[in-house]
Amino acid sequence: MESFVTNWGINIALWLVYIAIGLIVVFFILNAIKNPKSAFKSILSAGVLALFLIIVYFTASDSIGKVFQTASYAYLTPSIMKYVTAGINASVFLLIAALASWVLLEVYNFVK
């Protein structure tokens, strides 16, 4: 199972990311042609998200914990740990932001 994940699973995930990025570019171009004013908002939103991800990456820790210092985790390098930590931190922050905006917008709609 481990060989499947490392040989195929990671490559499939990367191809899905490439396809998603390609679709984002295609739909952005189509949106920019149909509605140029909203294209600026899309660029601004993508820029804010990219800035957030860069900040999370540079603030992530690259230390390898005691659990991962055994021989079975010898392939873990500080750069891999930095990517993993950044991914987990970004996911948790975005999840909390989504839940908070959901609750706040429900309260706003109820009061409105």
Sequence and secondary structure as in RCSB ss.txt:
>XXXX:A:sequence
MESFVTNWGINIALWLVYIAIGLIVVFFILNAIKNPKSAFKSILSAGVLALFLIIVYFTASDSIGKVFQTASYAY
LTPSIMKYVTAGINASVFLLIAALASWVLLEVYNFVK
>XXXX:A:secstr
 HHHIIIIIHHHHHHHHHHHHHHHHHHHHHHHHH HHHHHHHHHHHHHHHHHHHHHHHHS     GGGGSGGGTT
  HHHHHHHHHHHHHHHHHHHHHHHHHHHHHHHHHH 
